[in-house]
């Protein structure tokens, strides 16, 4: 295997490990959201009152968790595909589709990262907070931005891997 192909495989492997860890952390955030909701329901049953701000924590936690899964889906090749259209495609076409998909994911991730950054800046500038718990909204944006930055890295690694797949043809 050439040095270029080996370095591309090492990059892909490293990014896969990082994205897997990040997705697990996102899963833990989602688990925390579930536990908060369970506690709120139990508190509602016992004290006839839900936990204050439970829906705010749910909104922010689910958003952060959902964004945390995006890089893993990209690097592991687990995004939704239309297999019905590619079931009979040759390896060349599958490699080309992988290359195009990685390119679109890279562009999409970069645009989201760019625009979400400015959204976070606005939220921080205007000191926007949640209504009940007064949590700064930019905290949620910051968590999502980290995931989007990792998505860009994952898409780049996927692009390199797909490019190497094309070179093997």
Buried (B, 14 or more C-beta within 10 A) or exposed (E): EEEEBEEBBEBBEEBBEBBBEBBEBBBEBBEEBEEBBEEBEEBEEEEEEBBEBBBBBBBBBBBBBBBBBBBBBBBBBEEEEEEEEEEEEEEEEEBBBBBEBBBEBBEBBBEBBEEBBEBBEEBBEEEEBBEEEEBBBBBBBBBBBBBBBBBBBBBBBBBBBBBBBEEEE
